[in-house]
Amino acid sequence: MDFLHILALALLQGLTEFLPISSSAHLILLPLIAGWQDQGLAFDVAVHVGTLSAVVYYFRQTLRTLFQDWFQGIKQGQQVGESRLAWAVLWGTIPVGLAGLAFKDIIETDLRDPLVIATTTILFGLLLGYADWRGKRQRTESNLSWFDILFIGCAQAIALIPGTSRSGITITAALLLGLTRPAAARFSFLLSIPAIFLPGCLKVRELILSNIAVDWNALLLGILFSAISAYLCIQLFLKLIDKIGMWPFVVYRLLLGAGLLFLLL
């Protein structure tokens, strides 16, 4: 891979992983539109390591508190501090993990289709707009019920379909449940940590077993650029989301989906 491809794909992954516009769709579409060769499994792993590093670093203090309260809660046999939120992240990850294992082959083959991406980009963009419009925006992520956690977790599983957007569908679900925009985004980002880490481990295992020749310079640059862009994206998104709302992303998704349909049909 040349430097331009590395930079474009890494920045794209970092920017779109946490915005409600679908990183997987953009990473599939950019090489197709630009006529580039597929970046391969190793580079996909690298840019996901970068975005995972960014979200872990951004929420490092929150994660420290969650881990401490979670262990204390287990030790004492009761809820301690933010231990409920820690459990929410863990339980909310189970649906996407089960769905990923059950439908891995279909997701990686049949669903990586531009027409599927165009359709899901539009449909889930409209749903995001509806949730932002109708949501009461009164609750925080600290008082989620078990039903709320299951609902958001199942929504995250739907994001395995390219074009849906993991952050988009989890924020949509949280808004429908009455969370504020910043709370919906924060919980979505916390959910992203195991959701990125677990399939990333499977991809690393697959990479090791495949004996593919690795371009380490490309991988290191991919990690660096995706981490920087993802960190800046998280920071700006959380600062601005209550002011701008979800409609800029809804409009972008509708235009992107319509453009794809125009090219395909």
N, C-alpha and C positions, 0 to 999 in steps of 0.2 A: 504493500500500500504506500502511495506517496503521501507527502505531508498534508496536502490539501484535503485528501480523503479522510485522513486521520482526524484533522482538525474539525472538519465539517460534521462528521459522524459523532465525534466525542462531544462537541458543543451541542449538537442536536439532542443527543441522549440526555445530557445534563439539564438542558432547558425544558425538555418535554416530559421527563420522568415524573416531575412533581406538579406540572401544570395540567389542568383537566382537558388535555387535547390528544393524549395517546402517544407515548414514546414508541411503542412497537409499530404503530402505523407509519410514523415518520421514518423509522429506521428501515422499514421494508420498502417504502415508496421512494426515498431519496436515491438509492442505487438504481432502481428501475427507471426513474425519470432522467437521471444523469447518465445512464448507460454504463455505470460502474460495475465491476465484478463484485459479487457478494463478499462482504467483509470477513465472513467465516466465524466459526464458533469461538475461537480464542479471543478475537477482538470484542465480540459481544460480552464475553465474560469480563474482559478488562474494563469496559465502560460501565458495566453494572457494579464492579468493585469501586469505581470512582464515585458513582452516585450514592452507593451505600456508605462509603466513607464520609461523604458530605453530610448526609442526614444524621449519621451517628455523631459526628463532630458538632453539628448545630444543636442537637438535643442532648449533648453529653451530660449536662447537669440534671436534666429531667430524667434521663435514663439511670443515672446514678441513684437518684431518689427512688425511682420505681423499683430497681433491684433491691435496694436496702429495705424498703417497706415490704416488698414481696417476701423476702427471706424472713423478716421479722414477723410478718403475718402468718407464715407457715409455722414458724417456731412457737408462736403464741396461740395459734389456732383461732385467730380472729382477724378482722380487717384492721390494718394499721396504715394510717396516712394515705398514700396513693397506691396501696396494694391492690385495691379494686380495679384501678386503671391498668395496672400491670397485668392482672388476670384478663381484663377486657382485651388487651392487645394479643395475649396468648390464645384465648378462645376465639377471637375474631379471625385468627389466622388459619384455624382448622379447616373451614370450608374450602378455601382456595388451595390448601395443600392436598386435600382429598380429590378435588376436581382436577388439579394438575396431574396427579398420578393416574387418575382414571381416564382422562381424555388427552394425554400428552401427545400421542401420535396424530390425532385429528387436529389438534391445535397447531402443531408444527408443519402440517401438510395441507389439508383441505381448507383450513380457515385462513391461511396466509394468501388470500386472494384479494386483489384490488377492489373487486365489486363488494365483497364482504366488508372491507375496510370503509368504503364509501358509505355503505348502508348504515353500519354501526356508528360511524362518525356523525351522521345526521340524526339518527334516532336518539342516541344517548346525549347528543348536544341539546336536542329539544327537551329531553327529560331533565337535564341539568337546568335549563332555563325555567322550566315549570317549578322545580324544587326551589330555586332561588326566589321566584316570584311568590309562591304560596307558603314557603316555610315561615314559621313564627319567629325563628331566630332568638330564642329566649334561654336556651339551655347550654351547659358546658359539657365537655367530655368527661368530667369527674363524676357525673350522676347518671351515667348510662345504665339502663336496666339490662337484664340478661336477654330479653327480647330484642332490645336495641342492638346489642352486641352481635347477636345471631343475624339480625337483619342486615347490618353493615357488612358482616363477614360473608354472608351469601352474596351480597352485591359485589364484593371484591372478587369472588369466584367468577362472576360473569365477565370480569375484565380480562380473563384469559383469552377471550375472543378479540383478535386484533381490531383496533379502531375504537374499542369501548373506552379505554383509559382507566387505569387502576385508580388514580387519584380522582378522576372525574366521577366515576360511579360511586366511590365511597363517600366523597363530598356530597354527591346528590342524595344518597341514602341518609346521611347525617342531617342534611338540610330538611329533608322530608320528615325527619323525626323531631324537628324543632331546634336543632343546635344552631348557635351563631355561626357566621361564616368563619371567623378565626378558629373556633372550637372544632368545627367540622374539618378544617384544613389540618389543624394540629393532630387530631386523631388519625386522619388519613395518612399523615407523614409518619406517625409512630407505627401504624400498621404496615407501612412500606418496609420497615426494617427486616422483620422476619420474612415478609413476602418477597423481598429481593434476595435475602441471605440464603434461604432454603433452596430455591431453584438454582441459585448461583453455585451452591455446593454440588448439586447434581451435574451442572454444566462443567465444573472443574473436573469432577470424576470422569465425565464423558470425554473431556479433552485429554486427560492423562491416558485413558485407555485407547484413544484413537491414534496415538503416536504421530500426531500432526506436527510438522515443522513449525516452530514458533518464532515470529519476528518480535523479539523482546523490546526493541526500540519503539515499535508501533504500539505495543501493549502498554508500555510505561507512559508514553505520550497520551494514549487514550485514557488511561486512569487519571492522569494529571488534569487534562482539559475538561473531562467530564465532571471531575470532582469540583473544580473551580466554578464551572458554569452552574452546576447543581446547587452549590452552596449559596451563590449569589441569587439564584432563582428562588430558593426557599426564603431567604431573607427578605427579598423584595415582595414576594407574593404575600407573606404574612403581614407585612407592613401596609400593603395597599388593598388587600382583599375586601376589607370592610368599606372602603371608599368606592372602589370601582365595581364591586359585585362580580357576578359570573357572566354577565351578558357580553363583554368583549370576547370571552372564550366561546360562548354560544355562537356568536356571529362568525367567528373564525372557523368553527367546526362546520357550520352550515355552508360557508363559502368553499371550504376545502372539499367537503363531501360533494357539493354540486359540481365543482370543477372536475373531480374524479369521474363522476357519472357522465359528464359531458365528453370527457376523453375516452371513456370506455364504451359508451352506447352510441 
